[in-house]
Amino acid sequence: MSALDLPLLASLGDREIERFRRDGFVVFERVLSEERVAALRERFPKLFAGTFDTGVYPDEWYWREGMSLPDVTRHMANAWKADLSIARLALSADIGRAASLLTGWSGTRLGQDTIWWKAPRTKPIALHQDSSFMDFLDPPATVTCWVTLDDTHRDVGTLEYVPGSHLWPLTALPEQFHGQDDYRAQMRVAAAAAGQQAPDPVYIEVPAGSVVFHAGEAWHGSGPNVTGDRMRRSIGIHMVPEHACFSDRPGGYIYRRYQLTGDSRLDDSFFPVLWSRDGRRTGWIDGYCQTGRRLAPPEPSNG
C-alpha cells in the first residue's frame, strides 16, 4: 500500500489560506475515512508495547507499561520509521502539498511525526510554539498537520490554539512541557512581551479523522483529560521547508545526529520531500510504505 491519498485536502483554496495566515491555524473536518482512523488507532497499543513493523525503534518513546506514571500523556516521535500505517499517513503527498500552499513554501520535507495518546485522567501539555524546537535549522520554521483519531472535546484534553499568536515573537522552549498545572503560563508571558492581552484559546472540538494545520509559531497545547473513560489519540506531522538546512547554532539533540559530516543539507534518507512545486518527491517513499525498506527507485530504462 502506498502513502495515503487525501483528496478532501484538494479543496484548499484562498479562503483557507487567508484563515491560516490570519489565525495561525485552519481546520478540515472528516479528511480520513472511518476505516483509516480505525486502522491507525489499532497501532497505538502495539507501538507502545514495542511491536514495530520494521524492527526499527522510533526516535523518541515516552511511556512504558508498568514503568511510567499512569497520568502522563503518552508520546512517541518518528514512529514512521517503526510502523508502516503511521508512515502511510506521515508521508502523504496531499498533506505536504496542503502545507506548502498554506505557508507559501516551494515544497515541504517531513521533519518528524509525533504520536499523542492522552488516556483518561492524564495531565496537560504546556502551551508552546513548535518552531521553538527548530533552532538547529535555517530557517527555524515548521508547520504541523494534527490528525484526530477520536472525537475531540475540551474535557478530554483536545488541542487548543491562541488565534493570531503566530504573529508574536518566537520564544524559548517551555521549562516544563508535561504535566504543568498552569499549562498556559508561558503563553501569557509571551503575550505580555508582545504587548498583547492574552486571548482565550480556541478549543478544537471536531470528529475523528479531522485535521488541523497550524503555523509553527502559533501557541498551542492541551489541558488535562478529566474524563474517566475517554481517549484522545492523535498524530502530528511536522513539516519543514524543502530547502531548509542545518544551522550553525547548537541544538537538535536527536535530529542533529542525521547531519552528514561537512554537509548542512537535510538528507532525503531522513527528511524526505513530501511535495514540491517542481514535481520532486523523494523516490523511495511508496516502496517504503509497502515493504518497510528505503530502497533507491529503479533507474529509467533506455530501451
C-alpha positions as CSV (number, residue, x, y, z in Angstrom):
1,M,0.0,0.0,0.0
2,S,1.3,3.4,-0.9
3,A,1.2,6.6,1.1
4,L,-2.3,7.8,1.7
5,D,-4.2,9.9,-0.7
6,L,-6.4,12.5,1.0
7,P,-8.5,14.1,-1.8
8,L,-10.5,16.3,0.6
9,L,-7.4,18.5,1.1
10,A,-7.5,19.3,-2.6
11,S,-10.4,21.7,-1.9
12,L,-8.0,24.0,0.0
13,G,-8.3,27.5,-1.6
14,D,-7.9,31.2,-0.9
15,R,-10.4,31.2,2.0
16,E,-8.5,28.6,3.9
17,I,-5.1,30.2,3.2
18,E,-6.4,33.6,4.4
19,R,-7.8,32.0,7.6
20,F,-4.5,30.2,8.2
21,R,-2.5,33.4,7.8
22,R,-4.9,35.4,10.0
23,D,-5.4,32.9,12.8
24,G,-2.3,30.7,12.6
25,F,-4.4,27.6,12.1
26,V,-7.1,26.1,9.9
27,V,-9.4,23.1,10.4
28,F,-10.6,20.5,7.8
29,E,-13.2,18.1,9.1
30,R,-13.5,14.3,8.3
31,V,-10.5,14.1,6.0
32,L,-9.8,10.5,6.9
33,S,-12.3,7.7,6.5
34,E,-13.6,5.7,9.5
35,E,-11.7,2.7,8.2
36,R,-8.4,4.6,8.1
37,V,-9.0,6.1,11.5
38,A,-9.7,2.7,13.0
39,A,-6.5,1.2,11.4
40,L,-4.4,4.0,12.9
41,R,-5.9,3.7,16.3
42,E,-5.2,0.0,16.3
43,R,-1.5,0.7,16.0
44,F,-1.2,2.7,19.2
45,P,-1.2,-0.2,21.8
46,K,1.2,-2.2,19.6
47,L,3.6,0.7,19.2
48,F,3.7,1.5,22.9
49,A,4.2,-2.3,23.6
50,G,7.3,-2.2,21.4
51,T,5.8,-4.1,18.4
52,F,7.3,-2.4,15.3
53,D,6.6,-3.4,11.7
54,T,10.1,-2.5,10.5
55,G,12.1,-3.6,13.5
56,V,13.4,0.0,13.9
57,Y,12.7,2.0,17.1
58,P,11.2,5.4,16.9
59,D,13.5,8.3,17.7
60,E,11.6,9.2,20.9
61,W,9.5,6.9,23.1
62,Y,7.9,8.2,26.3
63,W,5.7,6.0,28.4
64,R,6.2,2.3,29.1
65,E,3.6,-0.1,30.5
66,G,4.5,-0.9,34.2
67,M,7.4,1.6,34.2
68,S,5.8,5.1,33.6
69,L,3.4,7.1,35.6
70,P,-0.2,6.4,34.5
71,D,-1.3,10.1,34.5
72,V,1.2,11.4,31.9
73,T,0.4,11.8,28.2
74,R,2.0,9.0,26.1
75,H,4.2,10.4,23.3
76,M,6.3,9.0,20.5
77,A,8.3,10.7,17.8
78,N,9.2,9.4,14.3
79,A,7.0,6.4,14.5
80,W,7.0,6.4,10.7
81,K,10.4,4.6,10.9
82,A,8.8,1.9,13.0
83,D,5.2,1.4,11.8
84,L,4.0,1.4,8.2
85,S,0.5,2.5,9.0
86,I,1.9,5.7,10.5
87,A,4.3,6.0,7.6
88,R,1.5,6.0,5.0
89,L,-0.1,9.0,6.8
90,A,3.1,10.9,7.6
91,L,4.5,10.6,4.1
92,S,1.3,11.7,2.3
93,A,1.9,14.0,-0.7
94,D,-1.5,15.6,-0.1
95,I,-0.5,16.7,3.4
96,G,2.8,18.1,2.1
97,R,1.0,19.9,-0.7
98,A,-1.5,21.5,1.6
99,A,1.2,22.6,4.0
100,S,3.1,24.2,1.1
101,L,0.0,26.1,-0.2
102,L,-0.8,27.4,3.3
103,T,2.7,28.6,4.1
104,G,3.8,29.7,0.6
105,W,6.8,27.4,0.7
106,S,8.0,25.9,-2.6
107,G,7.9,22.5,-1.0
108,T,7.9,20.5,2.2
109,R,10.0,17.9,3.9
110,L,8.9,15.6,6.7
111,G,10.7,16.9,9.9
112,Q,9.1,14.3,12.2
113,D,5.9,12.8,13.3
114,T,4.6,12.7,16.9
115,I,2.1,10.2,18.4
116,W,0.0,11.5,21.2
117,W,-2.1,9.3,23.5
118,K,-4.0,11.2,26.2
119,A,-5.6,8.5,28.2
120,P,-8.2,9.1,30.9
121,R,-7.1,11.2,33.9
122,T,-3.9,12.4,32.2
123,K,-2.2,15.7,32.7
124,P,-1.9,18.7,30.4
125,I,0.8,19.6,27.8
126,A,2.1,23.2,28.2
127,L,1.2,25.7,25.5
128,H,4.2,26.2,23.3
129,Q,5.4,27.1,19.8
130,D,6.6,24.2,17.6
131,S,9.2,26.4,15.9
132,S,11.0,26.9,19.3
133,F,12.3,23.4,18.9
134,M,13.7,24.1,15.4
135,D,16.7,26.4,16.2
136,F,19.0,23.8,14.7
137,L,17.6,24.6,11.3
138,D,17.8,27.5,8.9
139,P,15.1,28.8,8.7
140,P,13.9,27.6,12.2
141,A,10.4,27.1,10.8
142,T,7.8,24.3,10.8
143,V,4.2,23.7,10.0
144,T,2.1,21.0,11.7
145,C,-0.7,18.8,10.5
146,W,-2.6,17.5,13.5
147,V,-4.8,14.4,12.8
148,T,-7.5,13.5,15.2
149,L,-8.2,9.8,15.8
150,D,-11.1,10.3,18.3
151,D,-13.9,12.8,18.5
152,T,-12.3,15.7,20.4
153,H,-13.7,17.6,23.3
154,R,-12.2,20.1,25.8
155,D,-12.8,17.8,28.8
156,V,-10.8,15.1,27.1
157,G,-7.8,17.5,26.6
158,T,-8.2,18.5,23.0
159,L,-5.7,20.8,21.4
160,E,-6.3,24.5,22.0
161,Y,-4.9,27.4,20.0
162,V,-4.4,31.1,20.6
163,P,-5.6,32.9,17.5
164,G,-3.2,35.3,16.0
165,S,-0.3,34.3,18.3
166,H,1.8,33.1,15.3
167,L,2.5,36.9,14.8
168,W,4.1,37.2,18.2
169,P,7.9,36.8,18.6
170,L,9.4,33.3,18.8
171,T,10.3,32.4,22.4
172,A,12.4,29.9,24.2
173,L,11.3,26.3,24.9
174,P,8.9,25.9,27.9
175,E,10.7,25.0,31.1
176,Q,8.2,22.3,31.8
177,F,6.4,20.5,28.9
178,H,4.5,17.6,30.5
179,G,2.1,17.9,33.5
180,Q,2.4,21.6,34.3
181,D,-0.6,22.7,36.4
182,D,-0.7,26.2,34.9
183,Y,-0.1,25.0,31.4
184,R,-0.9,28.4,29.8
185,A,1.6,30.3,31.9
186,Q,4.3,30.8,29.4
187,M,1.8,31.8,26.7
188,R,0.6,34.7,29.0
189,V,4.2,35.8,29.5
190,A,4.7,35.8,25.7
191,A,1.5,37.7,25.1
192,A,2.6,40.4,27.6
193,A,6.0,40.6,25.9
194,A,4.3,41.1,22.5
195,G,2.2,43.9,24.0
196,Q,-1.0,41.8,23.8
197,Q,-3.6,40.8,26.3
198,A,-3.7,37.0,26.3
199,P,-6.8,36.0,24.4
200,D,-8.9,33.0,25.3
201,P,-7.7,29.9,23.4
202,V,-10.0,28.2,20.9
203,Y,-10.7,24.5,21.6
204,I,-10.7,22.1,18.6
205,E,-13.8,20.1,19.0
206,V,-14.1,18.0,15.8
207,P,-15.0,14.5,14.7
208,A,-12.3,11.8,14.4
209,G,-10.5,11.9,11.1
210,S,-10.3,15.7,11.0
211,V,-7.1,17.6,10.5
212,V,-5.8,21.0,11.7
213,F,-2.8,22.7,10.1
214,H,-1.1,25.2,12.3
215,A,1.9,27.5,11.9
216,G,5.0,26.6,13.9
217,E,4.8,30.0,15.7
218,A,1.2,29.5,16.9
219,W,0.8,29.0,20.6
220,H,-1.0,25.7,21.3
221,G,-1.2,22.9,23.8
222,S,-3.8,20.8,25.7
223,G,-5.4,20.6,29.0
224,P,-5.9,17.5,31.1
225,N,-8.2,14.7,30.2
226,V,-10.6,14.9,33.1
227,T,-12.8,12.0,31.9
228,G,-12.6,8.5,33.3
229,D,-13.3,6.6,30.2
230,R,-12.4,8.5,27.0
231,M,-9.2,8.6,25.0
232,R,-7.7,11.4,22.9
233,R,-5.4,9.8,20.3
234,S,-3.8,11.9,17.6
235,I,-0.8,12.2,15.3
236,G,1.1,15.3,14.5
237,I,3.0,15.6,11.2
238,H,5.7,18.3,11.4
239,M,7.0,19.6,8.1
240,V,9.9,22.0,7.3
241,P,10.6,24.0,4.1
242,E,12.1,21.9,1.3
243,H,15.2,24.0,1.2
244,A,15.8,24.1,5.0
245,C,19.3,23.1,6.1
246,F,21.2,22.6,9.4
247,S,22.2,25.8,11.1
248,D,25.5,26.6,12.9
249,R,23.6,27.1,16.2
250,P,23.8,24.4,18.8
251,G,20.8,22.1,19.4
252,G,18.8,19.4,17.7
253,Y,19.6,16.9,20.5
254,I,18.2,14.0,18.4
255,Y,17.9,15.2,14.9
256,R,21.4,16.6,14.6
257,R,22.6,13.0,14.5
258,Y,21.2,12.9,11.0
259,Q,23.5,15.6,9.7
260,L,26.1,14.3,7.4
261,T,29.7,15.2,8.1
262,G,30.7,18.5,6.5
263,D,27.2,18.9,4.9
264,S,24.4,21.2,6.1
265,R,21.8,19.8,3.8
266,L,18.9,17.7,5.0
267,D,19.3,14.3,3.5
268,D,16.3,12.7,1.9
269,S,17.1,9.4,3.7
270,F,15.9,11.1,7.0
271,F,13.9,14.1,5.9
272,P,12.1,13.1,2.8
273,V,10.5,15.6,0.4
274,L,6.7,15.1,0.5
275,W,5.7,17.6,-2.2
276,S,7.4,20.3,-4.3
277,R,6.1,22.7,-6.8
278,D,8.7,21.4,-9.3
279,G,7.3,17.9,-9.0
280,R,10.1,16.5,-6.8
281,R,9.1,13.9,-4.2
282,T,11.6,11.5,-2.6
283,G,11.7,8.4,-4.7
284,W,11.8,5.7,-2.1
285,I,8.6,6.7,-0.3
286,D,6.0,4.5,-1.9
287,G,8.2,1.4,-1.9
288,Y,9.0,2.0,1.8
289,C,5.2,2.3,2.6
290,Q,4.8,-1.2,1.1
291,T,7.9,-3.0,2.3
292,G,9.5,-1.0,5.2
293,R,12.7,-0.7,3.2
294,R,14.1,2.5,1.9
295,L,15.4,1.5,-1.5
296,A,16.6,3.7,-4.3
297,P,14.0,3.8,-7.1
298,P,15.0,1.9,-10.3
299,E,16.9,3.7,-13.0
300,P,14.7,4.6,-16.0
301,S,15.1,2.2,-18.9
302,N,16.8,3.4,-22.1
303,G,15.2,0.9,-24.3
